[in-house]
Amino acid sequence: MSTATVYEELGLRQVINARGNVTVLGGSILSPAVRAAMDDANVRFADMAELLERSGRLIADVLGTQAALVTSGCFAALVQGAAAIMTGQDPERIARLPDTAGMRNEFLLQKAMRYRYDRAVTVPGGRLVEVGTEQGTMPEALEVAIGPQTAGILYFAREEGANGTLRIPDVVRVARKRGVAVLVDAAAEVYPLERMTWLAGQSGADLVCFGAKYFGSTQSTGILCGRRDLVEAAAMNGFIGYETYENRSIGRGYKVDRQEIAATVAALREWFAADHASWLAVCAQRIDTIARALADLPHVTAESTWPRGGPWMQLQLSFAPGSGLTAVEVERKLREGTPSVWVRVDGDVINVVVHTLLEGEDRVVADRLRAVLSRAP
C-alpha cells in the first residue's frame, strides 16, 4: 500500500510543506540512500550499546569533535546533555535525577536569548537562571552570575550575533575561567558546513546539540557531541544506560532504534557530500517562480531572504496598509484550502520556505497564493 493510499484511507488532506523542517509536519523527507540504510539495519538486530558507540565515533570524525551520540531529537540531546553536566558518570547521581539535591544544578542563559525550548535543561532537574537584560549581557555580568550552584551555561546558537548578546567564544572564555560547562543548542545550525563543524569541534563549547531532521535524517533523531567524558555521561543518562547499568536513568524514555541510528549516519554523510550550490540554485528558482506569480499585485511585496541563524532560503511576503490582508488570515486560508499549503507567520509577514517543497509544488504554491492574495478588498 502506498503512502498516499494510507493517508487517503485515514482521511488526510494533501499537505504542501512551505514551512520547513517542522515537527508538526513530520520533519523531513528521507533520501533513497537514507531509506536504504534504514532497510539494511532492519534485517538484523544489533548490540545497541556497540551501535551507539561505533556510530558516535563516525559522526565525531565527520564533525571534528571528540565524541558523539545519536539521540531522539535535539530536545533529548539537551536533556541528556544537561543531565551529564550535573551528574558526570556518577551512577548514584544518575539514578536520582530529577532530584538534584547536593548537585550543581543551575544553568545560566542570557535573558535576551530566552526561547521556547530552553526548558529542556529543567527536565532532568536543572534550574534556569537569567543573566543580563532584554537589551543584552556584558561579560562581567555573566561572570558575576556564576555561583556555587552553577552547573553550566545554556547557549542558543541561532541567536548568536543578536544585538547585545555575547558570542560563543566570549561565553566560553568566562565559563573556562570559572570552571563551568557550556551547552549549545545548535538545532538547525547545519549549514554552511563550516558553521556546523566550528560549533561541534572548534567553538570551545563542551556539548553541542543538533537536530538531525535538518540534514535529512528522521524527525525523531538528533546528535549530542563534544567532550568525550560528557558524551559518555550522557549515554549513561540515556536509554542504553538504563538497560546496561540498571541505573534508572532519566533518559530511558528517549529511545532511538537501530534503523534511526543508521539513518542519521547516512544522512550526515550525504549532507557533507552534497552539492549545496546546486541545491540552493533550485531553491532560488522556486522562489523566483512564486515571486513572478505575485509580481503584478500592487498590495503585495515579495522579497527573497536568508533568515539570520539559518540556512533556509525563503520568500517573505508583506502587505500594504489598507489592503485588508493580514499574515494570520492569509496563512489560515492557505492551510484550510485544497491542497493545504502550510507557510510561516512571523509577525506581520508570511514566509514561504521552499527547500521542503517537492518537485512542481512551487507552481502549486504560487497559484494558491495568487488566488488568496488577489481577493484583497
N, C-alpha and C positions, 0 to 999 in steps of 0.2 A: 504494500500500500504506500503510495507516495505521500510526502509531507503535505502537499496541497490537499489531498484527499482526507488526510487526518484532520486538518484544520476545518475543512468543509463539513466533515461529519460532526465536529464539535460546534459547528455554527459560528465559526470565527470569520470576521470580515478580512479582506486583504488589507494589509498594512504596508505602507511605503515609509521607510525609515529615513527621514531627513532631519533627525535629531542627533544622531551619532551613536557611539557605543554605550548606550544607556541600559541600565538594569531592567527598566520597565518594558523594554522591547526585546530583551533576550541577549544583549551584549554584543555578539559578533556573529559573522558567518565564517565557518571553517573552510579553509582551502582544501583541495584534494590531498595535498601532502599531509596536512594535519589530520584529516579524517583517516588516511591510510595508516598513520602512526597509531591512532586510536584502535583501528581494526587489528593491527599487529599485536598490540598489548592485550587485546581482548581474547585472544585464542589460548592464552595460558596464564596461570597465576604467577605471582612473584612474591618474594620476601619484601614486604613494603618498606621495612627499615632500610634494607640494602638499596632498594629502588630510589628512595628519597635521598639517600646519601650519594649514590652514583650520579643521579640526575642533578643534584646540587653541585657536584664537582664540575660537571659540564657547563651548567649555567654560570657558575662563578668564573670559569675560564672565559666564556664569551663576554661577560660583563667586566672582567678585570678586577674582581674582588676576591676576598679570602674564602668566602663560603656562601652558600645559597640554599634556600629551602622552598619547595613548592607548597603553597598554602591554598586554602579555599577562598581566594579573593584577597583584595588589598586590605579590607577591613580586618579579616582574620590575621593577616600579616602584622597589622598594627597591634591587635590584641596580643598575639604571641610575642611580638617584639617587646611590648611594654611589660609583659609578664617576665620575659627573660631578663630585662634590665632590673626588675625588682627582686627576682629570686636567684639569679645566676643559675648554677647547676645543683643547688641545694635541694635534695628530694623532699625534705620536710617543709620547706617554704613552698615548693611547687604544689604539694598536696593541700596546703592551707588556702590557697587563693580561692575566692577573692578577699579572704581575711588577710590584711596586710599589716596587722599589729606587729610592731617591732621592726618593720622594714621601712626603708626609704620609699615613699610611695607618691611623691608629688612630681607632676610633670608641668614644667613651665611652658607657656605659649604666649607669644606676643598678642596683645589684645586686638590689634589691627588684623591679625590672622585668624581670628575665630571663624570656624566653618562647620558645616553640617556633620562631618564625620569625626570631629575631634573627641567625641565621647568614647571612641574606641578604646582609649587608654584607661577609661574608667571601668570597663567591663571586667578586667582581671583584678580590680581593686585600687587602681590608681586614682589620684585626685588632681584635677586640672587647676592650675593657678595662673591667672592672667598677669602679664607684665606689660608695663607701659600704658599708653593711651590709644584711643582710636586713631590718633594722628601719627602715632609711631612709637618707637622704642629706641632708647640710647643704650650703647654697650654697658655703660656704668649701671643703668637701671637693671639690666639683665643680670649682671654680676652680683649686685646687692640682693636681688631676689633669691639667689641660690642659698638655701639654708640647710640645716642638718637633715631635713626630711626630703630634700630634692633628690629624686632618682634620675631624672633626665629632662631633656628639653624636646618638646614636640615641635616639628617644623613642617609647615605646609608649603611644599616646593612650588606649587602653582602660583603662589603669591610672592615668590622671590622677585625683588625689584619693585614691588608696590611702594608707593610713597611712604616714607618714614619707617619702613621695616628694615630690620637687619638682614643682610645676606647670609647665606650658609657659612662661608668662611669666617665671618665675624662671630657668628654664634658658636662655631666650633672652637675658635680661639678662647672664648670665655669658658666654654664647657671644659676644655682641656685644662685650663688654669685651675678650675675649681673641682675637677675630678668627677664630672657627671657625664652621662651619655647623651648623644643626640640621635633622635629617632625621626626620620624623614618620611613623610607621606608624599611619594612621588607617583601617585596612581597613574596618571596619564602622561608622565614626562618621558615618553619613549621615542621622541623624535625632536631634533636631529639625533642620530645615533651617538654623536659626541656628547650630547647632553645626558643621555641615559648612562653612558659609561663613566662620565665625570661624576655624576651623582653616586653611582654604585661603588666606584673604586678610587676616586681621586678627590672627592669633596672633603674628606676627613670625617664624615658622618659615621657613627658607629653602626647604625642599622638603617637600611633604606627599603621602602616597600613600593612595589609596582603592581598595577592591575594587569593581569595577562590578557584580558579581553581586548586591551588597546593595541596589542601587537598580533592579534589573530588567534589566540587560544580560546578555550571555553570561558564563558562568563563566570564560571564558578572557580576560577583559579587566579592565583597571584604569586608574587615572588617576594620573599624576605631575604635580604642579602647584607653582607658586611662582615664585621668581626667574627672570626671563627668561633670563639668561645660563646658569644651571644647567640649566634645562629644555632649552635649545638644546644644551648639552654632553651631556645625557642622550640626546637624539636622535642626536647624533654617535656615542655609545657604543652605539646600538641597531642594529637590522637595516637600517634605511634608510641609516644612516651607513656601514655595511659596504659596501653596494651603491653608494652615491653617491660616497663619498670613497675607496673601496678601502683602508680603513684597518684591516682585520682586527679590527673592534670586537668586544668580548666579548658584546655583545647580539645577535649575528647569530641566535642560537637563539631569541630572544624575539620571534618574528614575530606580527603581527596581520594579518588580511586586511581588505579594504575593507568587507566585509559587517559584520565585528565593529566597526569604527570607526563605521559608520553606526548600528549597534545601540546603541553607547554614547552617541552624541549624542542619539538618540531617547529612550533610557531616562532620561537625565539631565533632558531637557526635561519628560518625562512625570512624573518624580519631583517636580520643583519645581512642577508644575501640579496635582498630585494632591490629592484631598480626604482628607487624612490622618486627620481626625477621624472620618469615616465608616469608613475602613479599620480604625481602632483599635476602633470600636464593633463591627464584625464580629468582630474578634479576641476582644473581651470576651465576645461571645455564644457563641463557640466554647468558650472556657474555661468559661463557665457550664454549657454542655451537658455537658462532660466531668465537671466537678466534681459536678453534680447526680447523675450516674450512680454516683458513688462515695460519696455523702453518708452512706449508711447502713452503710458498712463501718467498724466502730469502730477497727480497727487501722491505718487509712489517714488521714493528714492531708493535705488538699489546700489549697494557698494560691496565689493569683494573685500573680505577682511581675513586676517590671520589673528585670532584672539591671543592675547598675551598668556604665556604659560601653557600653550597647547599647540600641536602641530596641525590642527584640522582647519583646512581652508573652508570658508563658508560665505554665503551671500547674506548681507544684512539689509533688511527692508525697514524703512521708516515711512511715516505717513504725514502728509501736510496737515497743519491745523485746519479744522473745519471740514476735513474730508469725511468725517463720520466714521472713520476706521480706527479701531484700537487693536493693539497686538493680541490682547486676550481674546477678543471676538474673532479675529481672523484665524487664530490658532484653533479655536473651537470649531469653526465652520470647516476648516480643513480636516480636522480629526474626525468629525461626525459625518463627513461626506463619504462618497464611494468613488474610488478607493479611499480608505482612511489614510491621510497624509499627516505624519507627526513632525512638527518643527519645534524649534526652541523659542521660548518667550524670555527675553531679557529686558525687563523694564518696559519701555515704550516701543521696543523694536522686536521684529521677528528675525531669527537667524536660521537660515536654511543650510544645514550641514550636508555635504554632498558625498563624502567618502563612503558612507554606508548605503548609498543608492546602488541598486542593481542596474545592469545594462538596460538602457532605454527608459529608466524611471525618471531621469531628468526631464524628459519631454512630458511625461505624465504630470510631474510636479509643476512644471511651467504652465500647462493647461489648467490645472486645478487652481493655481494661484491667480492666473488671469481671470478665471471665471468668478472667483471670490472678490478680487480687488476691483474688477470692472463694475461691480454693483454699488460702489460708493455713491452716496447722495450727491 
